[in-house]
Amino acid sequence: MLSVANLSKTYTSEHRTHQAVRGVSFQTRKGEFYTLLGPSGCGKSTTLRCIAGLEKPEQGEIRIGEKAVFSAAQRIFVPSHKRNIGMVFQSYAIWPHMSVLDNVAFPLVSGDRKLTRRAIKDRVMNALSLVKLEELASQPAPLLSGGQQQRVALARALAHEPEVLLLDEPLSNLDAKLREEMRLQIRMLARRLDVTTIYVTHDQLEALQMSDRIAVMHDGRIVEEGTPKQIYLSPRAAYTAGFVGRVNFFEGSVKASESEDATVNVETPIGVLACHVAQGPSHSEGEKVLVAVRPEGISLSMERPAQRLNVIRGVLEASMFAGDTQDCIVRVGRQEIQVKADPLTDLPASASVYLHLPPARCVIIRELAG
């Protein structure tokens, strides 16, 4: 549905040149919710603005459906208003002198497509009903709450029935509770309308909860692409593992290659860890790797567990009650290990504890530099 190939964008000022996007390529399916995830300055918003036609790249190609809306090789640059896209900005861009209805109607009134007044009103009211704001159609925009303004901006983007919906950190100005509610509403709406959606965010939880697929960006490039489960549970790059959620890294070297039970033994500073490996390139003896383990993937107990593999003894250095969990730091030799423990477990300070790292939760990463 949307295809981006080898996209590059550079900004030049008096003092320096900055390449914001470096050869970004990806494709989406119709109706897919695709998220560009990364920290500020990684190139995700610039990529979105290139798709929208608000920035002109130096290289690459962008296709919406079968139509090329940008091609450096063919010298094609279709202006934003002719790309059949809807876009919601971080600031919402709600006009305070207009009513809710007029805000949503604006792109229909000012666009190239000639619609009757009745057709415009029908589309506007349909868009407002999608975001549950039809009763506020005549309301002056300044009287709206932050969440209502966000929904007006979303209705305006959907009113002309775009092929692609572009969302640039649309929830960042909302409080935590409202942000959580709007995640669900936007995801359900995109699924119900079957509209291809490109979503930009720096919020890892937002990306994991809302996306069909995630592209993790860093320094203008896509580091890794996959489903939320793949990105979180089986990252291939150290950067991905470190950016998306909390993780423990153990440097090590492969001690034995794959065995019949699909595990690899890795020598680490905390001992030998048996790590489950999925299908892929085999690991060679002595290969330098990282073992990544999420805090919630580690079991903590006061008594030695029955498991034989990956049981390590350590000292509890700190624990913080967090409601549904206890966030713990356990020291094993010189290594501090983050663990999420049962909140009902009584954990005395400086207690001797046992950790079990199930092989299925120990992920081998080859890309040491991320």
HELIX and SHEET records of a PDB file:
HELIX    1   1 LYS A   44  ALA A   52  1                                   9    
HELIX    2   2 SER A   80  LYS A   82  5                                   3    
HELIX    3   3 VAL A  100  SER A  110  1                                  11    
HELIX    4   4 ARG A  117  LEU A  130  1                                  14    
HELIX    5   5 GLU A  134  LEU A  136  5                                   3    
HELIX    6   6 ALA A  141  LEU A  143  5                                   3    
HELIX    7   7 GLY A  146  LEU A  158  1                                  13    
HELIX    8   8 ALA A  176  LEU A  193  1                                  18    
HELIX    9   9 GLN A  204  MET A  210  1                                   7    
HELIX   10  10 PRO A  228  LEU A  233  1                                   6    
HELIX   11  11 ALA A  238  PHE A  243  1                                   6    
HELIX   12  12 PRO A  295  GLY A  297  5                                   3    
HELIX   13  13 PRO A  359  ARG A  361  5                                   3    
SHEET    1   A 5 THR A  17  THR A  28  0                                        
SHEET    2   A 5 LEU A   2  THR A  12 -1                                        
SHEET    3   A 5 GLN A  59  ILE A  64 -1                                        
SHEET    4   A 5 LYS A  67  SER A  71 -1                                        
SHEET    5   A 5 ILE A  76  PHE A  77 -1                                        
SHEET    1   B 6 ILE A  85  VAL A  88  0                                        
SHEET    2   B 6 VAL A 164  ASP A 168  1                                        
SHEET    3   B 6 THR A 196  THR A 201  1                                        
SHEET    4   B 6 PHE A  33  LEU A  37  1                                        
SHEET    5   B 6 ARG A 213  HIS A 218  1                                        
SHEET    6   B 6 ARG A 221  GLY A 226 -1                                        
SHEET    1   C 5 GLY A 271  HIS A 276  0                                        
SHEET    2   C 5 THR A 263  THR A 268 -1                                        
SHEET    3   C 5 ASN A 248  ALA A 256 -1                                        
SHEET    4   C 5 LYS A 288  VAL A 293 -1                                        
SHEET    5   C 5 VAL A 363  ILE A 365 -1                                        
SHEET    1   D 5 SER A 299  SER A 301  0                                        
SHEET    2   D 5 SER A 352  HIS A 356 -1                                        
SHEET    3   D 5 VAL A 311  PHE A 321 -1                                        
SHEET    4   D 5 GLN A 326  VAL A 332 -1                                        
SHEET    5   D 5 GLN A 335  ALA A 341 -1                                        
END                                                                             
